[in-house]
Amino acid sequence: MLRFAGHNFEPLPSGALYWRARETLLVADLHFEKMASFARRGQMLPPYDTAMTLTRLESDLRRTGARTLLSLGDTFHRADASALLTPADRMRIDAIVDNVSCIWLSGNHDPAPHAIGGDCRPELELDGLHFTHEPCKGRTGLIAGHLHPAARVAMQGRSVRKSCFVHDNRLMILPAYGSSTGAINILSPAFVGLFHWPALEVTMLGRDRTYPVPVRRLVGG
């Protein structure tokens, strides 16, 4: 369980965050149709990422029984990428929109509303928390995505690197949920100045569960 800004959240090994009090599943950076967007530019990559991400998302919605899905931006890899959906993937998204209340926040990759149903917004405030795509300094109770955080932990001469949740009780950044997304070490320059390090908590994704990791074990790379 993650305690953040007075609220309890359940971090899932998929990279989703379940807010049980609100029956809401939070995800960030799905980047639907990323591989299809690359293929459109001549890079012939297998366009199966959307289907894989949808399988994970459907499973998390079933597992939690969430009534609301909140996507923290970059749901699609490009502003026009919803037009690239295969009929099968579009039907799966339509089924999600029909079964749960969907809120899609805009991101830097998809700043405009997309035509998949649900509620498209630039940001959201709820129960004293602020949800947006890009993190920023100086706000309390902010939950964001965008940076695709990962942690590398060193122990006994070995190290492991995985995507992670990271927060300091003022700012929380979710890992990227999409199957084709990369990740950035939280010790990299992209994260400098965002967190109050004495209060930092890091939760790493595992195969079947999540793991809190000691900050003193974090290494670069």
Backbone as a ProteinNet text record, in pm:
[ID]
protein_1_A
[PRIMARY]
MLRFAGHNFEPLPSGALYWRARETLLVADLHFEKMASFARRGQMLPPYDTAMTLTRLESDLRRTGARTLLSLGDTFHRADASALLTPADRMRIDAIVDNVSCIWLSGNHDPAPHAIGGDCRPELELDGLHFTHEPCKGRTGLIAGHLHPAARVAMQGRSVRKSCFVHDNRLMILPAYGSSTGAINILSPAFVGLFHWPALEVTMLGRDRTYPVPVRRLVGG
[TERTIARY]
83.9	0	87.5	52.2	119.2	30.9	87.8	18.7	73.3	-13.2	30.8	-68.7	-20.3	-100.7	-233.3	-227.9	-346.4	-438.5	-398.6	-480.9	-404.7	-477.7	-418.5	-436.8	-329.2	-330	-264.2	-309.3	-249	-168.1	-34.1	46.3	40.1	14.3	3.3	130.1	167.5	289.3	284.9	167.6	154.5	200	206.3	234.9	113.1	-3.8	-125	-129	-210	-228.7	-378.4	-419.1	-561.9	-595.7	-692.6	-742.2	-875	-869.6	-987.7	-1100.1	-1068.1	-1171	-1255.3	-1196.7	-1267.3	-1298.6	-1265.6	-1284.1	-1229	-1108.8	-1047.9	-912.7	-892.8	-764.6	-690	-569.1	-487	-377.7	-358.6	-249.7	-187.8	-63.6	4.7	79.3	79.5	164.9	139.3	15	-16.8	47.2	56.9	118.4	60.9	-72.6	-137.5	-87.8	-69.4	-31.6	106.8	196.3	333.5	402.2	392.5	459.2	394.2	264	196.4	240.5	264.7	312.5	452.6	536.8	670.7	663	573.8	558.4	513.9	433.2	386.5	502.5	609.1	726.3	833	798.7	890.3	970.4	952.4	1022	931.5	966.5	879.4	897.4	817.9	821.1	688.9	691.1	567.1	461.9	345.4	244.5	151	208.3	125.3	119.2	179.7	191.2	54.8	-35.3	-166.3	-243.7	-243.4	-314.6	-256.6	-123.4	-60.6	-96.4	-96	-132.1	-277.8	-365.3	-506.9	-531.4	-456.7	-471	-438.2	-332	-293.4	-399.9	-450	-549.1	-680.1	-726.2	-848.8	-834.6	-716.8	-691.8	-696.4	-635.3	-634.9	-774.7	-853.6	-990	-1073.9	-1056.1	-1127.8	-1081.5	-951.6	-893.9	-939.7	-940.8	-974.6	-1123.4	-1197.9	-1337.6	-1357.3	-1257.7	-1263.9	-1385.2	-1444.5	-1557.9	-1515.6	-1393.6	-1341.2	-1197.9	-1165.6	-1029	-980.4	-868	-808.3	-671.3	-656.5	-530.9	-462.8	-338.6	-268.7	-190.6	-249.4	-186.9	-101	-77.1	-7.9	-76.3	-209.4	-284.7	-248.5	-236.4	-192.7	-54.4	20.6	156.2	158.9	52.9	41.6	-100.4	-114.4	-245.6	-348.6	-304.9	-398	-393.8	-330.5	-306.7	-432.8	-539.2	-661.3	-715.8	-680.3	-724.8	-649	-538.7	-458	-500.7	-593.8	-637	-692.9	-657.4	-721.5	-866.1	-954.3	-1093.4	-1103.9	-1019.5	-1025	-986.5	-879.4	-837	-937.7	-996.5	-1097.9	-1219	-1257.8	-1369.7	-1336.7	-1212.1	-1173.1	-1175.8	-1128.9	-1134.4	-1279.2	-1361.7	-1503.6	-1569.1	-1530.5	-1588.6	-1547.9	-1423	-1378.3	-1456.6	-1469.6	-1543.3	-1688.9	-1747.8	-1886.8	-1904.2	-1800.4	-1814	-1766.6	-1675.9	-1628.6	-1625.3	-1629.3	-1616.4	-1469.8	-1443	-1305.6	-1274.7	-1165.3	-1116.8	-977.8	-961.9	-835	-773.5	-664.6	-597.3	-504.8	-490	-404.1	-257.2	-175	-31.7	42.6	173.7	251.8	242.8	215.2	200.1	58.4	-40.3	-180.1	-250.1	-210.4	-265.6	-412.2	-462.4	-600.6	-690.1	-819.5	-912.9	-912.1	-925.5	-929.6	-1067.9	-1106	-1243.2	-1263.7	-1246.1	-1267.4	-1370	-1442.8	-1539	-1473.7	-1553.4	-1501.1	-1486.6	-1422.9	-1410.6	-1264.6	-1237	-1101.7	-1084.5	-978.7	-953.3	-804.2	-766.9	-624.3	-568.1	-650.7	-608.6	-732.1	-710.4	-824.2	-786.6	-880.4	-865.2	-975.9	-938.2	-1034.2	-985.1	-1069.2	-1038.4	-905.2	-875.4	-752.7	-629.5	-644.6	-532.6	-544.1	-429.3	-425.2	-359.8	-429.4	-381.9	-349.8	-231.9	-189.9	-87.5	-45.8	49.9	193.9	236.5	376.3	392.9	491.7	516.2	579	560	623.7	653	742.6	779.2	678.2	673.7	601.4	454.5	401.6	261.3	253.5	156.8	136.5	18.3	33.5	-74.3	-87.3	25.2	26.2	62.9	-17.4	9.8	20.6	132.5	162.6	229.4	257.4	330.9	446.4	452.5	542	687.7	747.2	891.1	928.2	830.7	858.1	965.6	943.9	1049.7	1088.9	1217.6	1273.5	1379.2	1405.1	1507.7	1603.1	1730.5	1830.2	1878.7	1869	1904.5	2024	2124	2244.8	2249.4	2270.2	2283	2377.5	2473	2563.5	2633.7	2678.5	2755.8	2675	2544	2457.8	2359.6	2297.8	2198.2	2082.2	1966.9	1847.5	1781.2	1728.3	1664.4	1520.9	1426.3	1284.6	1213.2	1100.9	1014.8	963.7	925.5	887.5	788.4	719.7	647.4	744.6	736.4	824	746.4	759.8	690.7	763.3	733.7	788.1	676.9	555.9	433.3	382.7	451.1	401.7	377.6	468.3	460.9	476.4	387.8	402.8	408.4	502.1	511.7	491.3	397	366.6	458.7	488	563.8	480.8	547.5	476.7	408.3	284.1	203.6	211	238.8	237.8	344.9	313.3	405.3	528.1	522.3	635.9	713.7	688.6	752.8	884.9	977.4	1102.7	1089.1	1203.1	1202	1330.6	1323.4	1436.1	1469.9	1597	1641.8	1609.2	1554	1515.1	1634.9	1755.6	1876.1	1926.6	1857.3	1901.3	1864.4	1924.9	1896.4	1749	1669.6	1528.1	1450.5	1498.4	1428.2	1487.7	1596.8	1665.7	1572.5	1562.5	1484.3	1337.4	1289.7	1147	1108.4	1196	1161.3	1242.2	1180.7	1250	1307.4	1435.9	1495.1	1486.7	1495.2	1480.9	1347.2	1244.1	1111.6	1080.3	1177.6	1151.5	1113.8	1012.1	975.1	968.4	1030.8	1039.3	979.7	889.5	826.2	848.6	925	967.2	868.2	847	758.5	830.7	762.9	812.9	721.9	752	671.1	528.2	513.8	381.9	344.7	433.9	406.8	498	477.6	565.6	651.2	766	863	908.3	891.2	955.2	1106.1	1181.1	1326.2	1391.1	1498.8	1566.1	1638.3	1619.8	1678.5	1831.6	1889.5	2036.3	2092.9	2007.6	2054.3	2046	1990.8	1973.9	2108	2123.9	2244	2202.2	2290.6	2261.2	2269.3	2229.1	2238.1	2106.4
-119.5	0	124.7	223	352.4	454.5	525.7	635.5	765.1	841.9	964	1075.7	1186.2	1306.3	1275.5	1184.2	1151.3	1049.3	988.4	889.6	758.9	647.5	515.7	469	415	362.9	225	141.2	9.1	7.6	-3.1	-11.6	-152.9	-164.3	-295.2	-325.3	-452	-487.2	-451.6	-420.6	-376.5	-232.6	-156.2	-13.3	73.6	12.3	87.5	113.4	211.1	247.3	244.4	166.4	155.9	239.2	329.4	416.1	357.7	272.5	196.1	286.3	391.3	479.2	542.2	557	615.1	512.3	385.1	278	319.1	376.4	434.8	371	330.9	278.2	389.3	420.7	523.8	458.6	509.6	463.9	586.5	572.5	683.2	630.7	710.3	683.2	546.4	526.4	403	401.9	516.3	530.1	429.5	420.1	336.7	375.5	274.5	289.9	352	330.9	379.6	309.8	176.5	103.4	132.1	149.1	184.1	321.7	413.4	546.5	539	454	435.2	374.1	276.4	211.2	311.2	406.6	508.5	593	602.6	679.9	591.5	466	379.3	284.5	287.9	194.1	73.7	-36.3	-152.7	-231.5	-195.2	-259.6	-333.2	-444.3	-520.8	-436.4	-416.2	-325.7	-394.3	-462.1	-537.3	-472.7	-355.8	-295.9	-256.9	-204.4	-163.4	-283.2	-392.5	-512.4	-564.7	-561.9	-608.7	-518.6	-387.9	-294.2	-311	-330.8	-349.8	-477.1	-581.4	-704.9	-680.4	-606.3	-573	-484.5	-388.1	-295.9	-367.3	-452.3	-528.5	-614.9	-675.7	-759.2	-678.5	-559.7	-476.1	-426.1	-393.2	-349.1	-462	-583.1	-698.2	-725.3	-724	-758.5	-661.6	-535	-434.6	-407.1	-432.6	-394.8	-244.9	-174.4	-28.4	16.7	126.2	184.6	303.8	353.4	466.6	436	473.9	466.3	608.6	642.7	775.5	759.7	806.7	799.5	936.4	939.2	1064.6	1116.8	1108.8	1168.3	1072.3	1108.7	1023.1	887.2	891.1	769	717.5	809.8	776.1	835.5	769.6	814.5	938.9	959.6	1079.4	1133	1261.3	1323.5	1256.3	1203.9	1141.3	989.2	932.4	787.8	705.9	766.9	687.8	639.6	710.7	669.3	547.3	512	397.5	267.4	274.3	154.4	49.9	-75.6	-183.6	-196	-250.2	-269	-348.4	-449.7	-531.5	-450.4	-370.7	-289.9	-179.6	-122.7	-19.5	-77.7	-199.7	-264.4	-287.3	-322.1	-345	-214.4	-106.4	23.8	67.7	47	81.5	5.8	-119.7	-199.8	-143.9	-98.7	-37.5	90.2	174.5	301	275	167.5	134.8	82.5	20	-48.7	32.1	125.5	208.8	354.2	443.9	585.9	616	668.9	692	840.7	880	1017.8	1014.8	1086.4	1088.4	1228.4	1240.6	1369.7	1387.3	1509.7	1536.1	1527.7	1482.1	1474.1	1548	1543.5	1612	1539.6	1408.7	1334.7	1343.5	1365.3	1372.6	1490.8	1612.2	1731.2	1758.7	1708.5	1735.4	1618.3	1643.1	1533.5	1429.5	1300.9	1195.2	1131.8	1081.9	1038.1	892.1	861.5	723.6	718	825.7	827.6	861.4	877	916.6	1067.8	1111.8	1253.2	1296.4	1382.3	1433	1567	1577.3	1699.1	1729.8	1857	1887.9	1843.2	1844	1803.2	1778.9	1732	1698.2	1724.4	1779.6	1793.1	1714.3	1634.9	1548.7	1516.9	1540.5	1508.8	1566.4	1686.7	1752.3	1710.6	1624.5	1580.8	1645.4	1664.9	1723.9	1622.7	1590.9	1493.1	1564.5	1539.5	1602.2	1512.1	1550	1465.1	1492.1	1617.3	1650.2	1694.9	1638.6	1679.2	1818.1	1883.3	2013.3	2030.3	2122.2	2151	2246.6	2244.1	2347	2321.4	2207.8	2175.9	2054.5	2053.9	1942.7	1858.4	1727.1	1637.5	1622.3	1628.1	1618.8	1477.1	1417.2	1284.6	1298.9	1250.5	1273.6	1151.5	1162.1	1059.6	1124	1100.9	1169	1122.8	1105.3	1080.6	932.3	842	697.3	654.1	672.3	646.6	500	480.7	348.2	363.3	255.1	254.1	138.2	163.7	56	41.1	-80.3	-108.9	-203.2	-168.6	-250.6	-317	-448.6	-524	-640.3	-659.1	-773.3	-789.4	-677	-681.2	-698.1	-702.5	-716.4	-600.9	-578.7	-473	-519	-458.2	-485	-351.6	-337.9	-213.9	-243.3	-172.9	-191.9	-57.3	-50.1	66.9	76.8	198	217.5	331.5	328.1	443	519.5	650.5	730.5	850.8	878.6	994.7	1042.3	1167	1225.5	1282.8	1232.7	1274.2	1410.3	1472.1	1594.3	1570.7	1498	1464.3	1313.7	1253.7	1113.1	1104.2	1023.5	996.9	847.8	815.1	676.5	625.5	496.4	438.3	436.6	428.4	416.6	280.5	279.9	157.6	86.3	159.9	101.8	-3.4	-104.5	-216.7	-180.9	-69.4	-32.5	87.8	126.8	245.7	211.2	305.8	291.3	348	364.3	415.2	492.9	588	675.2	657.7	637.4	622.7	748.7	732.5	847.9	926.8	875.1	951.1	1033.9	1029.9	1102.7	1250.9	1336	1480.1	1516.6	1433.2	1465.3	1481.3	1420	1422.6	1522.1	1586.8	1676.5	1790.5	1811.4	1921.8	1893.5	1778.1	1749.2	1700	1623	1556.9	1609.3	1598.3	1620	1485.2	1465.5	1332.7	1270	1345.1	1279.5	1209.4	1251	1189.5	1092.2	1062.1	983.5	839.1	787.3	646.9	591.8	476.5	413.7	273.8	243.5	111.9	54.2	-53.6	-112.6	-220.1	-228.3	-330.5	-464.5	-569.9	-704.9	-785	-911.4	-995	-1010.2	-1037.5	-1063.6	-970.3	-882	-791.2	-670.2	-573.2	-456.6	-461.9	-391.7	-399.1	-259.5	-221.9	-98.5	-119.1	-20.8	-36	78.5	51.9	157.1	255	382.1	485.2	475.9	434.1	424.9	321.6	231.2	128	171	287.6	332.6	367.1	327.2	360.5	409	478.6	528	418.6	453.6	358.8	295.3
0	0	0	-80.2	-80.6	-11.6	84.3	149.7	91.9	26.5	-40.3	-14.6	40.2	61.7	131.3	228.7	305.9	244.4	133.2	63.5	49.4	45.9	27.4	-116.6	-173	-309.3	-310	-402.2	-420.3	-549.8	-540.4	-662.8	-720	-848.1	-912.4	-991.9	-1004.9	-1078.8	-1226.1	-1278	-1417.1	-1436.4	-1327.2	-1335.4	-1313.6	-1294.3	-1260.9	-1111	-1073	-932.6	-904.4	-804.3	-773.7	-651.5	-668.9	-562.1	-516.2	-415.4	-375.9	-325.3	-252.7	-198.5	-308	-426.3	-539.8	-648.3	-623.5	-721.8	-857.8	-853.7	-972.9	-1001.4	-1125.7	-1170.8	-1244.6	-1197.6	-1259.8	-1343.1	-1463.1	-1549.9	-1616.5	-1658	-1725.4	-1847.6	-1952	-2068.1	-2130.3	-2174.4	-2246.3	-2385.6	-2448.4	-2581.6	-2681.5	-2683.5	-2784.3	-2923.9	-3007.5	-3148.4	-3167.8	-3073	-3089.8	-3206.2	-3210.9	-3318.7	-3453.5	-3455.4	-3581.3	-3628.9	-3536	-3572.7	-3632.5	-3575.5	-3631.1	-3770.5	-3786.8	-3917	-4023.2	-3982.1	-4075.6	-4128.5	-4048.1	-4088.9	-4153	-4182.3	-4253.2	-4167.3	-4035.5	-3947.1	-3925.5	-3985.4	-3984.1	-3854.5	-3755.1	-3624.8	-3602.5	-3529.8	-3507.8	-3436.8	-3496.6	-3440.3	-3341	-3241.2	-3148.3	-3009.7	-2993.8	-2861.5	-2802.9	-2885.7	-2834.8	-2780.8	-2853.8	-2808.2	-2677.1	-2662.9	-2539.2	-2422.3	-2445.9	-2339.3	-2300.1	-2398.4	-2368.8	-2287.7	-2315.4	-2238.4	-2091.7	-2066.6	-1929.1	-1863.1	-1939.6	-1884.6	-1852.5	-1942	-1917.2	-1791.8	-1775.4	-1658.4	-1529.6	-1530.1	-1409.8	-1375.6	-1477.8	-1451.7	-1392.2	-1443.2	-1386.2	-1244.7	-1224.1	-1093.1	-984.5	-1014.7	-914	-904.1	-1011.8	-1014.4	-1023.3	-1074.5	-1083.9	-1164.2	-1119.5	-1190.8	-1276.2	-1251.3	-1326.9	-1369.7	-1492	-1543.5	-1566.3	-1504.3	-1521	-1584.6	-1707.7	-1781.3	-1775	-1726.7	-1699.5	-1819.7	-1936.9	-2054.6	-2134.4	-2261.3	-2357.2	-2367.1	-2369.9	-2396.2	-2534.8	-2630.9	-2766.5	-2792.5	-2879.5	-2907.5	-2994.9	-3074.4	-3158	-3148.6	-3178.9	-3167.6	-3257.5	-3373.1	-3467.2	-3462.2	-3359.4	-3358.6	-3336.5	-3283.6	-3266.3	-3400.5	-3508.7	-3642.3	-3692.4	-3625.6	-3666.9	-3600.5	-3506.2	-3434.5	-3530	-3507.6	-3581.9	-3535.6	-3618.7	-3574.8	-3444.6	-3428.5	-3307.3	-3184.4	-3196.1	-3081.5	-3051.6	-3154.7	-3131.9	-3059.2	-3093.4	-3024.9	-2877.4	-2848.9	-2709.5	-2629.8	-2690.2	-2623.4	-2604.4	-2706.8	-2695.6	-2579.9	-2561.7	-2453.5	-2316.7	-2305.4	-2179.7	-2152.3	-2255.1	-2240	-2202.9	-2255	-2225.1	-2082.7	-2027.4	-1899.3	-1779.2	-1798.2	-1688.3	-1733.7	-1637	-1667.2	-1699	-1817.8	-1862.3	-1867.8	-1804.6	-1808.4	-1870.1	-1981.5	-2054	-2040.3	-1965.8	-1956.3	-2076.6	-2121.1	-2236.8	-2196.7	-2292	-2270.7	-2379.4	-2374.9	-2478.2	-2612.5	-2610.6	-2735.9	-2791.5	-2704.8	-2750.3	-2682.7	-2719	-2651.7	-2682.1	-2794.1	-2833.2	-2793.6	-2773.1	-2743.8	-2855.5	-2818.3	-2918.1	-2920.5	-3036.6	-3059.8	-3021	-2892.1	-2846.7	-2734.7	-2714	-2605	-2473.3	-2370.8	-2241.7	-2231.8	-2125.8	-2092.4	-2109.3	-2206.6	-2230.4	-2159.4	-2077.9	-2001.5	-2000.7	-1976.2	-1961.6	-1827.8	-1723.3	-1588.8	-1505.4	-1381.2	-1295.3	-1150.4	-1074	-928.9	-861.2	-759.4	-692.5	-551.9	-453.6	-313.5	-267.6	-308.9	-266.8	-343.2	-442.3	-526.1	-663.8	-725.6	-860	-953.8	-1061.7	-1159.2	-1289.9	-1342.3	-1466.5	-1535.4	-1655.4	-1726	-1682.3	-1689.4	-1661.7	-1517.1	-1446.7	-1307.6	-1300.8	-1188.5	-1167.3	-1019.4	-989.2	-851.9	-788.9	-656.3	-583.7	-558.4	-600.1	-573.8	-482.4	-396.5	-304.1	-351.1	-341.2	-382	-531.7	-602.6	-749.3	-791.8	-878.2	-933.7	-1084.7	-1141.1	-1282.1	-1343.1	-1471.7	-1545.3	-1618.6	-1750.1	-1843.6	-1840.8	-1723.3	-1715.9	-1718.4	-1711.6	-1721.8	-1620.9	-1491.1	-1392.9	-1380.1	-1357	-1328.6	-1220	-1148.7	-1045.2	-1070.1	-1046.3	-1044.3	-901	-850.1	-711.8	-710.4	-631.5	-619.4	-482.6	-483.7	-359.5	-382.4	-291	-292.8	-427.4	-482.7	-605.6	-732	-720.3	-837.2	-840.2	-955.9	-965.2	-1052.1	-1026.2	-1105.8	-1136.6	-1257.5	-1300.6	-1344.2	-1285.2	-1316.6	-1312.7	-1382.2	-1368.9	-1225.9	-1185.6	-1046.1	-1027.9	-915.1	-862	-773.1	-774.5	-689	-636.7	-506.7	-449.5	-324	-287.4	-164.2	-77.2	-94.9	-26.4	-71.9	-168.9	-232.5	-381.2	-443.7	-585.7	-602.3	-682.2	-720.2	-872.2	-922.3	-1065.4	-1087.9	-1177.1	-1209.8	-1319.4	-1319.1	-1431	-1558	-1671	-1798.4	-1806.5	-1851.6	-1855.6	-1990.5	-2097.1	-2230.2	-2250.7	-2329.8	-2348.3	-2431.4	-2503.9	-2590.4	-2537.4	-2413.1	-2358.5	-2290.8	-2293.2	-2221	-2080.6	-2013	-1876.3	-1849.8	-1756.2	-1723.4	-1576.3	-1547.6	-1408.9	-1330	-1211	-1130.8	-1078.8	-1097.2	-1063.4	-1181	-1292.4	-1411.4	-1399.9	-1485.5	-1479.5	-1496.1	-1563.3	-1585.3	-1454.5	-1346.6	-1218.3	-1118.9	-1154.4	-1061.2	-1019.4	-888.4	-833.9	-814.1	-858.7	-846.2	-707.3	-642.8	-518.1	-400.1	-281.3	-154.7	-112.6	-137.6	-126.6	12.7	122.6	253.4	272.9	198.7	211.9	99.2	13.9	-106.3	-73.6	-143.9	-137.1	-278.8	-298.4	-430.3	-422.2	-514.8	-520.6	-659.5	-665.2	-791.9	-837.5	-968.7	-1023.7	-1030	-986.3	-1001.4	-1092.6	-1109.3	-1198.4	-1147	-1016.8	-960.1	-845.3	-807	-696.4	-708.6	-621.5	-618.2	-492.6	-497.1	-389.2	-348.3	-220.8	-174.7	-169.7	-214.7	-218.3	-141.3	-67.5	9	-83.1	-58.9	-143.4	-142.6	-31.7	-22.9	-120.1	-170.6	-263.2	-408.6	-436.1	-573.6	-637.5	-763.1	-838.9	-977	-1044.6	-1178.6	-1282.6	-1403.6	-1513.5	-1550.5
[MASK]
+++++++++++++++++++++++++++++++++++++++++++++++++++++++++++++++++++++++++++++++++++++++++++++++++++++++++++++++++++++++++++++++++++++++++++++++++++++++++++++++++++++++++++++++++++++++++++++++++++++++++++++++++++++++++++++

